[in-house]
């Protein structure tokens, strides 16, 4: 499960430019990357958040490619399970990675 609190803390660290705290938080929750399932609540939001952190120096961009690979490539009935805003954000990340 991807806690709402984790996403809120990552957002807060990003806004306040607390890079080392955000990186430590991501490292403490890195196990979520290996078990990420697109059907999980907050899965798309986590990928979007991690993409922002990769943008400022957390790990390599390949991490985002690996996480995005778990999501369906095309809009389908399957992707409708995700919140619309998360789908839009994932699409934008995928386009920028291409």
WOVEN-V707039 format. One record per pair of residues at least 6 apart in sequence whose ideal C-beta (glycine too) atoms are under 8 Angstrom apart, sorted by the first residue. I is the first residue (numbers start at 1). J is the second residue. D is the distance in Angstrom with one decimal. If there is no record, write none. Layout:
# WOVEN-V707039
i->I j->J d->D
i->I j->J d->D
This chain:
# WOVEN-V707039
i->1 j->40 d->6.8
i->1 j->41 d->7.3
i->1 j->42 d->8.0
i->2 j->32 d->6.0
i->2 j->40 d->5.9
i->2 j->41 d->6.7
i->2 j->42 d->3.8
i->2 j->43 d->6.3
i->2 j->45 d->7.4
i->2 j->46 d->5.0
i->3 j->42 d->7.6
i->4 j->42 d->6.8
i->6 j->25 d->7.3
i->6 j->29 d->6.0
i->6 j->46 d->7.7
i->7 j->42 d->6.1
i->7 j->45 d->5.5
i->7 j->46 d->6.7
i->7 j->49 d->5.9
i->9 j->25 d->5.9
i->10 j->22 d->5.9
i->10 j->25 d->6.2
i->10 j->26 d->7.1
i->10 j->49 d->4.8
i->10 j->53 d->7.0
i->11 j->49 d->6.9
i->12 j->18 d->7.7
i->13 j->19 d->7.4
i->13 j->21 d->5.0
i->13 j->22 d->3.5
i->13 j->25 d->6.5
i->14 j->22 d->6.1
i->14 j->49 d->7.9
i->14 j->52 d->6.0
i->14 j->53 d->7.2
i->14 j->56 d->7.7
i->19 j->56 d->6.3
i->19 j->57 d->7.1
i->22 j->53 d->6.1
i->22 j->58 d->7.4
i->23 j->53 d->7.2
i->23 j->57 d->7.8
i->23 j->58 d->5.4
i->26 j->50 d->6.9
i->26 j->53 d->5.9
i->26 j->58 d->5.8
i->32 j->46 d->6.6
i->33 j->50 d->7.5
i->33 j->63 d->6.9
i->33 j->66 d->7.6
i->33 j->67 d->6.5
i->36 j->43 d->5.8
i->36 j->46 d->7.0
i->36 j->47 d->7.5
i->36 j->67 d->6.0
i->36 j->70 d->5.8
i->37 j->43 d->6.3
i->37 j->70 d->7.2
i->38 j->44 d->7.1
i->38 j->70 d->5.6
i->38 j->71 d->4.8
i->38 j->72 d->7.2
i->38 j->82 d->7.0
i->39 j->81 d->6.4
i->43 j->71 d->8.0
i->43 j->82 d->7.6
i->44 j->71 d->7.2
i->44 j->82 d->5.1
i->44 j->83 d->7.1
i->44 j->86 d->3.3
i->44 j->87 d->6.8
i->44 j->89 d->6.8
i->44 j->90 d->5.2
i->45 j->83 d->7.9
i->45 j->86 d->5.5
i->45 j->89 d->7.8
i->46 j->67 d->8.0
i->47 j->64 d->7.0
i->47 j->67 d->4.7
i->47 j->68 d->6.5
i->47 j->71 d->7.5
i->47 j->90 d->6.3
i->47 j->93 d->6.9
i->48 j->86 d->6.9
i->48 j->89 d->4.3
i->48 j->90 d->6.8
i->48 j->93 d->6.5
i->50 j->58 d->7.3
i->50 j->63 d->6.7
i->50 j->64 d->6.6
i->50 j->67 d->6.6
i->51 j->64 d->5.0
i->51 j->93 d->4.9
i->53 j->59 d->8.0
i->54 j->60 d->7.4
i->54 j->61 d->5.8
i->54 j->63 d->6.1
i->54 j->64 d->5.5
i->61 j->97 d->6.9
i->64 j->93 d->6.5
i->64 j->97 d->6.2
i->65 j->97 d->6.0
i->68 j->90 d->6.9
i->68 j->93 d->6.6
i->68 j->94 d->5.5
i->68 j->97 d->6.7
i->71 j->79 d->7.5
i->71 j->90 d->6.0
i->72 j->78 d->5.2
i->72 j->79 d->5.1
i->75 j->87 d->7.4
i->79 j->87 d->5.9
i->82 j->90 d->7.7
